[in-house]
Amino acid sequence: MEALVANRYTSNTGDTERVFLAGDAAHAYPPSGGFGLNTGIGDAFCLAHKLARGVTKDTAESYNSERRTVGL
């Protein structure tokens, strides 16, 4: 069993094209401990909060740094 975490949770390919990873797309954990579900819910909450406020390059980058740290 191993845990996997994406290198980046965001991808800015241009001003209008953004990709955000959350939940199992961003990280996979062994089934013991329930870390995957809890972390996925945290990803969704954080991303929804940032999207509601309007996403800029800075807030997209902050999502990556905040949530990837939790994933690791």
C-alpha positions as CSV (number, residue, x, y, z in Angstrom):
1,M,0.0,0.0,0.0
2,E,1.2,3.5,-0.8
3,A,-0.1,7.0,-0.8
4,L,0.1,9.1,-4.0
5,V,-0.1,12.9,-4.2
6,A,-0.2,15.0,-7.4
7,N,2.8,17.2,-8.1
8,R,0.4,20.2,-8.5
9,Y,-3.3,20.7,-7.6
10,T,-3.7,23.5,-10.2
11,S,-2.7,24.1,-13.8
12,N,-2.9,27.5,-15.3
13,T,-2.6,27.1,-19.1
14,G,-3.8,30.6,-19.9
15,D,-6.1,33.3,-18.6
16,T,-9.3,31.3,-19.3
17,E,-8.1,27.7,-19.0
18,R,-7.7,26.5,-15.5
19,V,-7.7,23.0,-14.1
20,F,-8.2,22.2,-10.4
21,L,-7.6,18.8,-8.8
22,A,-9.5,17.8,-5.7
23,G,-10.3,14.6,-3.9
24,D,-9.1,11.3,-5.4
25,A,-7.9,13.1,-8.5
26,A,-5.3,14.9,-6.4
27,H,-4.4,12.2,-3.9
28,A,-4.9,8.5,-3.2
29,Y,-4.3,7.0,0.2
30,P,-4.5,3.4,1.5
31,P,-8.0,2.6,2.6
32,S,-7.2,2.4,6.3
33,G,-7.7,5.6,8.4
34,G,-10.3,7.4,6.3
35,F,-7.8,10.1,5.3
36,G,-9.0,10.2,1.7
37,L,-12.6,11.2,2.4
38,N,-11.7,13.8,5.0
39,T,-9.0,15.3,2.8
40,G,-11.3,15.3,-0.3
41,I,-14.0,17.1,1.6
42,G,-11.4,19.7,2.7
43,D,-10.3,20.1,-0.9
44,A,-13.8,20.7,-2.1
45,F,-14.6,23.2,0.7
46,C,-11.4,25.2,0.1
47,L,-11.9,25.2,-3.7
48,A,-15.6,26.2,-3.4
49,H,-14.7,29.1,-1.1
50,K,-12.0,30.4,-3.5
51,L,-14.3,30.0,-6.5
52,A,-17.1,31.9,-4.8
53,R,-14.8,34.8,-4.2
54,G,-13.5,34.8,-7.8
55,V,-10.4,33.0,-8.8
56,T,-7.3,34.8,-9.8
57,K,-3.8,33.4,-10.5
58,D,-2.9,34.3,-6.9
59,T,-5.8,32.5,-5.3
60,A,-5.4,29.5,-7.6
61,E,-1.7,29.3,-6.5
62,S,-2.8,29.6,-2.9
63,Y,-5.2,26.6,-3.3
64,N,-2.2,24.6,-4.6
65,S,0.1,25.4,-1.8
66,E,-2.6,25.1,1.0
67,R,-4.1,21.8,-0.1
68,R,-1.0,20.0,-1.4
69,T,0.6,20.6,2.0
70,V,-2.4,18.8,3.6
71,G,-2.2,16.0,1.0
72,L,1.4,15.4,1.8
